Amino acid sequence: MSAAPRTLVVRLDSVGDVLLAGPAVRAVAAGSSWTAMLCGPAGAPAARLLPGVDEVLVHEAPWVGLDPPPVSPRACRELVDALAARRFDRALVLVSYHQSPLPAALLLRLAGVPWIGADSEDYPGALLDLRHRREDRLHEAEAALDLAGAAGFALPAGDDAGLRVTPPPDTAGLTGTAPYVVVHPGAAVPARAWSPERAARAVAALDEAGHRVVVTGSPAERALTARVAGRHGLDLGGATAGLGVLSGVLAGADVVIAGNTGPAHLAAAVRTPVVCLFAPVVPAGRWRPYGVRHVLLGDQRAACAATRARVCPVPGHPCLDGVGDEDVVAAVASLLPSPSRTATAACAPTAARTADVARTADVARKAARTAAARPETTTSSGARGGVRA
């Protein structure tokens, strides 16, 4: 029998959050005999694309999300029973800097998980074996990897610590074979996206600049993508319902234009450069596209900065709708895989990628040192809010 632990990684929120956990998950998988993820319904499709994940469990937690379910004793019992049946040796609870891991840790304790680690500003009592302190201003991907290192898990040799998903499918049947850029106009909350009118103008400007534009969105966003694509773009609204299909469309693009939302991180995971429309409602340093060349557009000093607002509190949404067409076209040009782009245009996004690589290498080295120094630990589908595999 393997001495490596059966390990659970918990990340209960959205697609982007789960994708940013990918490097930490690979580190856990490298040191575990079985690696499972516990995710919410929104993030579970992303977990199924992460290398190293053997099983995905789904639970809609009442303390996470935009529309959380009511607290249900039955759902909590179902989750505890499902976790107890799998006899996990260890668990890591991944949360954002403003979230608490303690509700999840309590349920893990009730399920008999003997060792639990998490970043926590709150006093955990008996709920955590590792109360880790997150370094200030770390990117979410780096913070998760740092926690994994503190728990004794390190990335395998040769892993660059970037975002990664399973190989995307060939989607040329949807997009055609000519080069294209993607505009993804939707977001989970309106504050993080262009208005539909502004997105439509950007598509028209890109078309006028000579780019073939593909507009993507979920089935629920068909009306939005049709409006944004108009007569200037190829409307794929609803045609990329699965994240796997969307990953193929993004992988085939020269550049992806998206807000601070899951598709921007999925583009990073398939190594496509990103023009990110980043509303400053959350810090760009923690949530910007990770490990790829990218350009951030949006006024980071706007009045909505650091408010975590879901709807822009400023009339006219100036932080994003105020971005000019010329800025969008120039940002795309700076990221195109073309020898004709100027060295000046290429400098900023290349520097961003270089900084990511250098900083991530530091985090990975720290994690490896911590893992090596840590002694091996020996451990003595239902209704909404329930659990399902």
N, C-alpha and C positions, 0 to 999 in steps of 0.2 A: 504494500500500500504506500502511496506517495506521502511524504512528509509535508509537502506543500499544502497550504491551507485552501479551503473552499471559501471564497471571498465574495462579498456582496458590495457593489458600489451603488449608492443611492444618489440620484439626481432627479428631482421631482418636477422640474418646471418645463421649459420649452425646448424646441428643436435646437436653437442656437446654443442654449446652455449645455445640452447633452453633447453636441458636436465639440464644444470647447473642452469638455471633459475627456475627449478622446486620448490625448497623450497620457493622462493619468491612468485611464483604463488599460492602456497597453502596458504600462509599468506594472499595474496590479496583475494583469494576465501573465506577464513574464515570470512572476513569482508565486503563482497560484495553480492548483490542480483543476479548479473550476471557477469561472468568473461569471457572475450574474449581475444584471443591472435591475434596479427597481426604479421605474420612471412613471410619470404621469401620462395620461393618454396623449397629450400634445407632443411629448418628447420621445415616446416609445418608438415611433418609426425611425428616428435618428439613431437610437440605440441599436436597432437591428442592422444598421449599416456600419457599425464600428468594428474594426478588427479586434479580435481578442475576446469578444463577448460570446459566451456559450448559451446564455438564456436571458430573456427579458421578461420581467414581471411588471405588471401594470396596476397602479393604484392611484385613484384620484383623491389626493389628500385635501382635507378641508382647510389647511393652512397655506396653500399654494395656489397661484393662478388668478386669472382675471374674474372668473365666475366659479368660485369654489363651492363644492357641495356642502350641505349641512353635516355636522358631525353625526356619524352613524355607529353605534356600538357594534352592530352586526358587521359592517364593513371592516371595522378595526379588528374584530375577532377573526374574520376571514383572512385578513392580511397576516395577523400573528400566526394563525394556523399554517398558512402557506409557507411562511418563513421558517417556522419551527420544523416543518416536515423536511426542509432541505438541509438542515443541520450545518448552517454556515459557521465557520470558525472565526471569521473576522468580517468587519464591515467598515466602510468609509462612507460618511455622509457628506456629500459635496453641496455647498450652499454659496450664494453670492454674499458679498461683504455686508449687505444689509439684512440678511436672513438669519434665522436661528436653526441649528440642526437638532435642537432638543426634542421637539415633538416626534421626529422620526426615530431618534435614539431611544426614546421611551418605549416605542412599539418594538424596536429591535431587542431591547432588554426583555420585554415580555415574551418575545419569541425565543429567548434563551441564547441569543448571540453573545458569546463570552467576551469578545474584545471589539470595541467600537472606537473609531477615531474621527475627529472633525475639527474644523476651525470653529471656535466659539468665543465670542466676547462675554457671553453670559456664564455665570457659575453653573457647572453641569451637575454638581452633586455626584451621585453614583452612576450617572448615565454615560459618561465617557471615560475610557481608559487613556486615550490620548486627547488632551485638550490643546490643540495647536493654535498658535497665534499667527494670523496672516500678516505678512509684511505689507506695509502701507503701499498702496497704489500698484500692486502687482496686477498684471493682466489676469483675467479669469482662468485662462489656460495654464498660466504659470503658477497661479495660486493652487490649483488642483494638483498639479504635478509636484509642487513643494510639499503639500500634505501627504501625497503618496510616498514621497521620499522619507518624510518623518515617520511614516508607518512601516518603513523597511522595504519598500518596493522601488525598484529602479528600472529604467528603460533598458532594453537589451542593447548590446553593442551595435552600432550602425543606425539606430533609430534617431532621426533628426529632430524629434519632439514636435513636429508640426501636426496640423490637423490632417486626418486621413479617414477615408471611407473605403468600403469594398469597391472593386473596379466598377465604374459606371457603364451602363449599356450604351450601345451605338444608337443614337437617336436621329441619325441623318434622315430617316423616313419622316420625321416630324419637321425638322428644321431646314432640310435641303443641305446641299454640300458646299454652297458658297459661304465665304466668311461672314460672320455676323456678330453683333453685340446684343446682349440681353438687357432689357429694362424690366425689372420686377417692381411694379408700382405699389404693391400691397404691403401691409405690416399688421401685426397683431393689435397695435394701438395707433390711432391717427397721428399722434404727435411725432411719430418716427417715420413718416412718409410724406412725400409731396401730396398736395391736393391733386385730384384727377386732372384738373385743367392744366396745372403746371407740368405734370408728367406728360400730358399729350403734347404740349408745346416742346418739351425736350425731345420727344420722339420725332416730331416734325423737323427740329433743328438737326438732329443726327442724320435723318434721311437726306436733308438738304446738303449736309457735309459729305455725303457719299457713303454712309454706313447702311448696311442692311440690318434692320432692327427686328428682334424677336421679343415679343412681350409675353411674360409668363405670369401665371396666377393659379390659384386653386379653383375647384369647381364653384365655390361660393363667390369667387371674384370675377366671374365671366363678364358681368356687366361692366366692371371696372376695366378689365383688360381690353374689351371691345372699344370702350370709349377712349382709352389711352392709345391703342394701336391706330385707330382710325383708318385712314387710307395710306398711312406712312409706315406701318409695321405689320409683321406677321403675328396674328393673335393666336397664342397657344393657351389662352385661359381655359382651365379645366382639362387640358390634354396632358398635363404633367401632374396628375393627382397623386401619384406615388412619389416619395422622395427619391427612390432609385431612378425613376424616369427623369425627374428634375435634375438629378446629379449629372445624367448624361447630357442634357441640354446645356447645363452650365459648363461642363467639361469641354464641350465643343465650341464654346464662345471664345472670342478674342478678349473680351472684357465684359464684366457684369456690372450693371448699375442697379443698386438696391439700397434701401435704408438699413438702419441698424436692426436687422431681423435675420431669421434663420437662413434664408437663401444667400445672404452675404457670407455667412460662415460656411455654408455648404460649398459655395464657390471657392473659398479658401481651402477647403478640404480636398477639392479636385484640382487645386493649384492654378486657378484662373484669376488673373488680376481683377481687382474690385475698385470701382468708383463708389464710395460709400457716402450716402446722404445721411450725415450723422447729426441728428438733433441733440443738443447738449443736455437733454433732460437726465441722462446718465453720463458718467465720465468716459470720454473716448479712450483714455489710457487703459481702461479695464475691459472695454467691449469692442474696440475697433477690429477690423479683419486681421487675422493673425497668421503670420508666417508667409504672406504673399505680398507682392508689390501692390500697393493700393494708394489711392488719393482720397482724403476726407474732404467733403464739401459740406458747408453749413457753418453758420456763425456760432463758434463755441463760447462766445461771451454774451450771448443773447440773454434776455431777461428770464427765460425759462430754465437756465442752466442749473443743474443739480436738483431740480424739483421732482424728478421722477413722474412728471405729469403724463397722463395718458392722452389727454386732449390738450392741444396747445393753448396756453392761457393768454397768449398775445394775439390780438386781432390780425388776420392776414398771414399767420404762420410765417413770419419773416425769416426765421433762422434757416428754413429750407426753401420756401417758395421764393425767397429773395435771391437764390443762386441763379446767376445769369446763364443763358444758353451758351455764351462764349466760354464760360467756365466749364460747363459740362463737356462741350466738344473738345476743349483743350485737355481736360483730364483724361478723356478717352484716348486722344492722340498720344499722350505721354506714356500710356500703358500698352499700346499696340505692339505686337511682335514684329516691328518693321525697322529695318536699318535706317530709314529716313527720318526717324524722330530725332530731335536734337538732344545733345548731351545735357543741356540745361533742363529740358522737359523731363528727361529720364531720371535726373538726380534725386528728386524728392522721394518718389516711390521706391527707388532702389535703396536709398538710405533707410527707409522704413523697414524694408525686408532685411537689410543687413543688421539693423538694430534688434529686430526680432530674433534673428539667428544667434547673435552674440548673447543676448539676454537669456534666451531659452537654453543655450549651451551652459551658461552659468547656473541656471536653475537645475538643469539635468545633472550637472556635475555635483552640485550640492546634494541633490536627491540621492545620487549614487553613493556619495560619501556617507550620508546619513544612514542609508540602507546597509552599507557594509559595516558601519560601526554598531548598528543596533543588534543585540543578541537575538537569535531566533526565538520567536514566541511559541511556547507550547501551550495549547489550550486544553485544560483538564476535561365564477367568473360571473362574476356575479353582478349585483346591482351597482349603480353609480357609487363610486367610492370603495368598491370591493377590490378584489385582486384577481388577475388572470394572467396566464402565461402568453 
